């Protein structure tokens, strides 16, 4: 009888000479048309700041992509990106997409108020269906996307208030199209949420 437990996405994979290889599942969540696909492209194609290198390999699937990052000389991180953006996926099926996630980005279009108003619904759905192994909430960052579009309709004080009321650790005004603050929020996750699981 096979009693081996199924491997979680955040497990440490075996490697040679004391090197660590980690697998992290990261979610991009929001309404249809908020720019989630462009976040994939920006994360995969553009170089990162700080400890990140431009050495990567990419596997594209129907709903996810994998980027391999050399975090340091002894640690390799396989970042698995899952796109859960789109109203057609809201509901019971999101439980499958959320499973084993260790971090999530809630994305809204700063030029469309309705996409911001739906953030509470997406956040509730996420927290009801997935948690970290210790039972705590999956770390979340809020992204006010499409700052390249003139005349935003969501004020920064509204964003800050929402994050404070809902225990969201950080938020950024971003443009996936122009690669504005994309690397910054990814570094936030690794420095404050993900890298602690690698130690």
N, C-alpha and C positions, 0 to 999 in steps of 0.2 A: 504493500500500500504506500502510495506517495504522500508523505506528510509535509512536504516542503510548501511553505507559504508562498503565494504569488508575489513576485517582485513589484515593489512600488516604484513609481517613476522617479522618486527622489533617492533611491538606493545608491550606494557606492558600488560601482562596477569594478571587478578585479582588474588589476593592471600590473605591469612588471616593474621591478626595481623600486617598490615603494611609492610609485606614482598613483594618484587617485583619478578615477574617471567618474564623473557625476552626471546624473540625468535629472533635469528639472522640467516640469510641465508648467507652462506659463499661459494664461488665458487672456484673450483680448475680447472684451464684452461690450455690447452696446447695440443701438438700433441700426437698422439697415441704412447704409449711405453715410455713416459717420467717418469713414476713411480708414477702417480697420485693415483693409487689404494693403493700403499704402504703408501702414505701420509695418506690416510683414516685410515689404520691399525695403523700407528704410533700415530695419533691424538687420536684414540679411545682407544687403549690398553695401551700405555705408560703413566706413571704419568707425570704431568706438574710441572714446577717450580713455585716459588713465591706463589701467592694466590690460585693457583689451587689445588684441592684435588683429591684423587683417587676415590671419590664417584661418580659413574656415572651409567646411564642405557643406553642401546643401542637399537635402532630400525634400522634394515637394510632393505632397499628397493632396487628396481632395479637400481636407479640412485642416491640415497642419503642415508645418515646415520645421526642419531641424537645423540649427546652426551650432557648429562645434567651435568652442572658444578656448584658447589657451590662456587660462586665468593667470597662471604662474608656471615656472619650470616644472612643477610637480603636480599640477592640477589641471585637468581638462574637463570642461563642462559642456555637456550636450544639452542645449537649450531647445526644448520642444515647444513650439508656438502653436496654440490652438485658437482658431477663429470661431468665436461663438456670437459674432455680431450678425444681427438680422432678425427681424420680427418673426420670420417663419420658423425659427428654431426655439422660440420662447415657449416654455412648457415642459412637459415630462422628459423630453429628449435631452434637455440640458444636463440632467443628472449624469448621463453617460459622458458628455463632453467635460464636465467639471471634475470627474473622478481623478483623485491623486494629484490635483493641482497644488502647487506650493505658492503661487502668487497670481494676481490678476490685475489687469488694467481696465477700468471702466472708462469708456471713450464716448464723448458726445461732441456734437457739432456746435461750436460756439456761435454760429450764425442761425441756429434753429433751436428755439426754446423748447420745443416738444421733446427733443432728444435729451436735453438736460432734465426735464421733468420725469423722464422714464428711468433715470439713474437709480432712484430709490427702489423701484421695482426690480431692476436687474441686481442690485446689491442684496436685497432680501432673498431673491431666488438663489443667488450664489451662497449666501451664508446658511440657508436652510438645507443645502444639498452637499456641501463639502466643508471639511475642517482639516486642520493640521493633525498629525498623529496624537498630539497632546490635548486635543479638543479645542484649541484656540482658533480664532478666525484666520482664514487665509489672508495674508497681507494684501492690501488693495491700494492702488494709486489711482487718482482721478485725472483724466487727461481732457483738457478743453481744446479740442482739435480744430484745425482749419483757421488758425490765427492769421493766415495769409489773406483771408477774405476780409475786405473792409467792413466796418460797421458791425461789430459783434453785438448780439442781442442779450447775452448773458454776462452780467457784471461780475467782476472779480470778488466783490463782497458776498454775492450770492454763492459763489463757488466755495469760498472760505467757510461760510456759515454751514453749508451742506456737509463739508468734510468734518467740521468740528462736531456737529450733531450726530454724525454717523460713524465716528471713530475711524476716519480714513487718514492715514499717516502723512500723506503728501499729495499735492496736486501740481500740475504743470500746464501752462498754456503752450500748445504745441502746433506744429505743422508737419505732418508726415510728408506732405508734398515737397516741402523745402528743407526737410530734415532738421527742423528747429526743436531742440530739447529732447530729441528721440534718444540719443545716447545717454543723456542726463538721467532720465527716469529709469532706464535699464540699469545704470550704475547704482542708482538708489536701491533697487531691489537686491542687487548682489551684495552691496555693502551693508544693508540693514536687515535683510530678510533671508536671502538664499545662502550666502557664504557661511553663515553660522551653522548651517546643516552640513557643511563640508569639513568642519573641524572636529 
